[in-house]
Amino acid sequence: MPKLPHVSGAEAVRALQRLGFEKLRQSGSHVIMRRGSKGCVVPMHGEIKVGTLAGILRQADVTPEDFIAAL
């Protein structure tokens, strides 16, 4: 598994949209995204911690390789 990069919330949302996710709604500083039956919550922070990003990708059922390619 490759090392996950340090990305902002906006960059993570853009990458997930390239992978087919759509932005359903935003509640405060968190964006709710969905693709089919899989969904995830992305915090819109300046930088998402690597552990948090790994959890988001696990929730969304996206491999780190796919996510890095979508960046």
N, C-alpha and C positions, 0 to 999 in steps of 0.2 A: 504494500500500500504506500503510495507516495505521501510525502508530507503535505499537509493542507496549508494553503497560503493564508496570510492575514488579509482579510477583505472587510470592506465596510458593509453595512446592511443593504445599501442601495446596489452595490456590486453583486451581492448574493442574490438579491431579487432579480436583477437583470439576467444573471446566469441561469437561474431557475426558469425564468420566462423563456429563455432560448431552449430549454429542455422540455418545454410544453406545459409548464405550470401557468396558471392564470391567477392574478391577484383578485381575491374575492372581496376583501375589505381590509380596513386598517382600524385598529382600536388603539388609540394612543400612539405609542412608539413601536407597535408590533403589527406586522403585516401577515395576514392569513392567506396562504396560497394553497391551491388544489390542482391535482391532475388525476382525473378519474376518481378512484376511491382513496388515493393517497393524498395527504395534506401535510402542511408544516407551518410553523409559526416562525417568522424571521424578525428579530429585533432590529430596528432601524437605528443602530448605534454607529459611532464613528469607526469603530473596529470591533469585529466579532471575535471573541476568543476562540482558539482552535478547538477546544473541547466542546464549546457551544455549537460551532459549525459542524463538527462530527455528529452531534446529536440531531441537528437539523437534517443532515443528509441521511441519517439512519431513519428518521421519521418519514422523510420523503421517498425513501427507497431508491436513492441515487448513489452510484459509486463515486468515490473521490476522483477517479480517472475521468468520468463523464463530466463531473462538475468543473474540474480544472480545464478540460477541453472547451467547455462552454464559456469560460471566462474570456 
